Amino acid sequence: MNTKRLFRIALFTFFAVGLAACNKDDGERWYDSMKDGGPFQTGHWVRFYYIDSEGNDLIDPNDPATLPVSSETRLDVPPAPPTNFDAVAEGYYRYNDHKNDIQYDKVEGLYCFFTFAFGDSRYGDYDFYVYFEGVPDTMSVRYRYRDKRLGDGSYLCQVQTWKVNGELVYSLDQPTFHKKVFLCRTPDGKTTVSLSR
């Protein structure tokens, strides 16, 4: 009788511990905002290609006026072209206080543009801007956060969706290792967003 009772207690304890372990958050819960959060910037897998209507590259590392420049706010006056940038490797350049870079993509035969994604963990949605030849494209990013601080004090975040000028270009529901976004500039300065060229 004692053996059966001990077995039941041991079995109950085993399942209770197992169930508690399965339900334990351990910081795995995601939040739409963090009350004590603040501004941050984060990396991601989205890469942008500025092209003309024929699919030709509009980014030229020899012409700083063609380098896209990101800004956390919409500016009254477009940012000046970068006056200096670091050549990290052949075909790879970093500028704008290392917030932006361009890198030659041999597969596409184009330069791709990278910008850190800007945000503020007090909010789930955040808009920032990329200026190309003086015209801004609106980057609207929706984030979620974990209650875990990184080395710089910001919260661990994840990009849920990314829109360019209102067009969805990335969704966490359809993850991808690298996301290529083609931004076609028309002669009148408008941007057409496409995921292929």
MOJO-V117256 format. One line per field, one symbol per residue. phi: phi as a letter, one per 30 degrees, with the letter a starting at -180 (. if undefined). Layout:
phi: ???
This chain:
phi: .ddddddddddddedddddddddddhiddcbdabecdadabbdacdbcbcbcdciddccbddbedcddbcbdbdcdbeddeecbbcddadibbbahhidbabbdcdddibdccbbedcabddbdcbcbbbcbhicdcdcccccbbcdbdcedjdddbbdcbbbchicdcbbddbdadbccbccccdedidcccbcac
